[in-house]
């Protein structure tokens, strides 16, 4: 009696499996990296925006420092200056991490090691968390600084 197994061409099945597996990997790569690439573009734009914003705030702090008078609370100006420096350091770190991450992905071939792709995905999520935290810090800083700046002027 001939079973169904005997009728299957094993070589054909192996090739079919390899082709299907290759398609799944390629398809997964496309679905995984397309949103990440879009997010990388957003991150680069955000880094540019925040660099510009922090430069504007630095100019305003310098203008406040240059004012003479009893209206200016120099301790608050110094506090905002220190916070600004902290935010800049964080932003430079984020900028470096994003650039490094993009370079890692560019170097990684489409059919690279799954472990490396998982590590890149974890790294990607870590950068996303850093950016979200940075945005929270900037928003808190912006609110406090704008309140102070409006009172002084």
C-alpha positions in Angstrom: 0.0 0.0 0.0 1.3 3.4 -0.9 1.0 6.1 1.6 0.7 9.8 0.9 4.2 10.3 2.3 5.5 8.1 -0.5 3.9 10.3 -3.1 5.5 13.5 -1.9 8.7 14.6 -3.6 10.9 15.4 -0.6 13.3 17.6 -2.6 10.3 19.6 -3.9 9.0 20.1 -0.3 12.3 21.2 1.0 12.7 23.8 -1.8 9.1 24.9 -1.2 9.8 25.2 2.5 13.0 27.1 1.9 11.2 29.5 -0.5 8.3 30.0 1.9 10.7 30.5 4.9 12.7 33.0 2.8 9.5 34.9 1.9 8.4 35.0 5.5 11.8 36.4 6.6 11.8 39.0 3.7 8.2 39.9 4.3 8.8 40.2 8.1 11.9 42.4 7.4 9.8 44.8 5.3 7.0 45.0 7.8 9.4 45.4 10.7 11.7 48.0 9.2 9.3 50.2 7.3 7.8 51.7 10.5 11.2 51.9 12.1 12.6 53.8 9.1 9.7 56.3 9.3 10.4 56.7 13.0 14.1 57.3 12.4 13.2 60.1 10.0 10.8 61.5 12.7 13.6 61.3 15.3 16.1 63.1 13.1 13.6 65.9 12.5 12.9 66.0 16.2 16.6 66.3 17.0 16.9 69.2 14.6 13.9 70.9 16.0 15.1 70.5 19.6 18.6 71.8 18.7 17.0 74.9 17.2 14.6 75.3 20.2 17.4 75.0 22.8 19.4 77.6 20.9 16.5 80.0 21.1 16.1 79.4 24.8 19.9 79.9 25.2 19.5 83.3 23.5 16.7 84.2 25.9 18.6 83.1 28.9 21.6 85.2 27.7 19.3 88.2 27.2 17.9 87.7 30.8 21.5 87.5 32.2 22.4 90.7 30.4 19.5 92.6 32.0 20.3 94.8 35.0 17.8 95.4 37.7 16.1 94.0 40.7 13.4 92.3 38.7 15.7 89.5 37.6 16.1 86.5 40.0 19.6 85.5 39.1 19.3 82.2 40.9 16.4 81.3 38.6 18.3 82.3 35.5 21.2 80.2 36.6 18.8 77.3 37.3 17.4 77.5 33.8 20.9 77.8 32.4 21.9 74.6 34.1 18.7 72.8 33.1 19.3 73.9 29.5 22.8 72.4 29.6 21.4 69.1 30.9 18.9 69.1 28.1 21.5 69.7 25.5 23.7 66.9 26.8 20.7 64.6 26.7 19.9 65.7 23.2 23.5 65.1 22.0 23.3 61.6 23.5 20.0 60.9 21.7 21.4 62.3 18.5 24.4 60.1 18.7 22.3 57.0 19.6 19.9 57.6 16.7 22.8 58.0 14.2 24.6 54.9 15.6 21.3 52.9 15.4 20.7 53.9 11.8 24.2 53.0 10.9 23.8 49.6 12.5 20.7 48.9 10.5 22.3 50.0 7.3 25.2 47.7 7.9 23.0 44.7 8.8 22.1 42.7 5.7 18.5 41.8 5.1 19.1 38.2 6.0 21.3 38.8 9.0 21.2 36.9 12.3 17.8 37.0 14.0 19.5 37.7 17.4 21.1 40.8 15.9 17.8 42.0 14.6 16.2 41.4 18.0 19.0 43.4 19.6 18.5 46.2 17.1 14.7 46.1 17.9 15.4 46.4 21.6 17.9 49.2 20.9 15.2 50.9 18.8 12.7 50.7 21.6 15.3 52.1 24.1 15.9 55.1 21.9 12.1 55.6 21.5 11.9 55.6 25.3 14.8 58.1 25.6 13.1 60.5 23.1 9.8 60.3 24.9 11.4 61.0 28.2 13.4 63.9 26.7 10.2 65.4 25.3 8.5 65.2 28.7 11.6 67.0 30.2 11.5 69.6 27.5 7.8 70.3 28.0 8.3 70.7 31.8 11.2 73.0 31.2 9.3 75.0 28.6 6.4 75.5 30.9 8.5 76.6 33.8 10.8 78.8 31.7 8.0 80.5 29.8 6.2 81.4 33.1 9.4 82.9 34.4 10.3 84.7 31.2 6.8 86.2 30.9 6.9 87.5 34.5 10.3 89.1 34.0 9.4 90.8 30.7 
